[in-house]
Amino acid sequence: MPSGHTAPAMARSASRIERAHARARAAKTAIGALTVLVFGAAFVGAKVHAPGHAKGRATPLGAPTSFERKVRQSIAQGGQIAPAVQPPPVATATS
């Protein structure tokens, strides 16, 4: 048996390993709890701020009043809308 590995030294190293396992278990538990806390807060924040449904009475959308006024004027005039201006046709010639 090597001189550096006596029974008390092995017992100390075993307890050292057990302590390391306990620290790792505590760290994993803390990380898991923190993760649950962060995701829970994000979920609650998303539920509060996301527009998933109407929180009040819905109002109908309408056109701007200036647009409605112009449409009424146009209808009242009874005029015809001019067709869009077309570019002149392209003519090709041979020389």
C-alpha positions in Angstrom: 0.0 0.0 0.0 1.5 3.4 -0.9 2.3 5.6 2.1 0.3 8.6 0.9 -3.1 6.7 0.9 -3.7 5.8 4.5 -7.2 5.0 5.9 -7.7 8.4 7.6 -6.6 10.2 4.4 -9.1 8.2 2.3 -11.9 8.9 4.8 -11.1 12.7 4.6 -11.1 12.6 0.8 -14.5 10.7 0.8 -16.0 13.3 3.1 -14.5 16.0 0.9 -16.2 14.4 -2.2 -19.5 14.2 -0.3 -19.2 17.9 0.6 -18.5 18.7 -3.1 -21.6 16.7 -4.1 -23.6 18.6 -1.5 -22.4 22.0 -2.8 -23.2 21.0 -6.4 -26.6 19.8 -5.4 -27.3 23.1 -3.6 -26.0 25.1 -6.6 -28.3 23.1 -9.0 -31.2 23.6 -6.7 -30.6 27.4 -6.5 -30.2 27.6 -10.3 -33.4 25.7 -10.8 -35.3 27.9 -8.4 -33.9 31.0 -10.0 -34.9 29.7 -13.4 -38.5 29.0 -12.3 -38.7 32.5 -10.8 -37.4 34.2 -13.9 -39.7 32.3 -16.3 -42.7 32.8 -13.9 -42.1 36.6 -13.9 -41.7 36.6 -17.7 -44.9 34.7 -18.1 -46.8 37.0 -15.8 -45.3 40.1 -17.5 -46.3 38.7 -20.9 -49.9 38.0 -19.8 -50.3 41.5 -18.4 -48.8 43.4 -21.3 -49.7 41.3 -24.3 -52.9 42.3 -26.2 -54.4 38.8 -26.2 -58.0 40.1 -26.0 -59.8 43.4 -25.9 -59.6 44.8 -22.4 -62.2 47.4 -23.0 -65.0 48.1 -25.5 -63.9 48.0 -29.1 -64.3 51.1 -31.2 -65.0 50.8 -34.9 -62.2 52.0 -37.2 -63.1 54.8 -39.5 -61.5 56.8 -42.3 -60.1 60.3 -41.5 -62.7 63.0 -41.7 -60.7 64.9 -44.4 -60.9 61.8 -46.6 -64.6 61.3 -45.9 -65.2 65.0 -46.8 -63.4 64.7 -50.1 -65.3 61.6 -51.0 -68.6 63.4 -50.3 -67.6 66.3 -52.4 -66.5 64.0 -55.2 -69.9 62.2 -55.1 -71.8 65.5 -55.0 -70.0 66.8 -58.1 -71.0 63.8 -60.1 -67.9 64.1 -62.2 -66.0 61.3 -63.7 -62.6 60.2 -62.6 -60.0 60.6 -65.3 -58.0 57.6 -66.4 -54.4 57.3 -65.3 -51.9 59.0 -67.6 -50.1 56.5 -69.7 -46.6 57.0 -71.1 -46.5 57.3 -74.9 -46.1 54.0 -76.8 -42.6 53.1 -77.8 -42.0 53.1 -81.6 -39.2 51.3 -83.1 -37.9 51.9 -86.6 -35.4 50.2 -88.8 -32.9 52.3 -90.6 
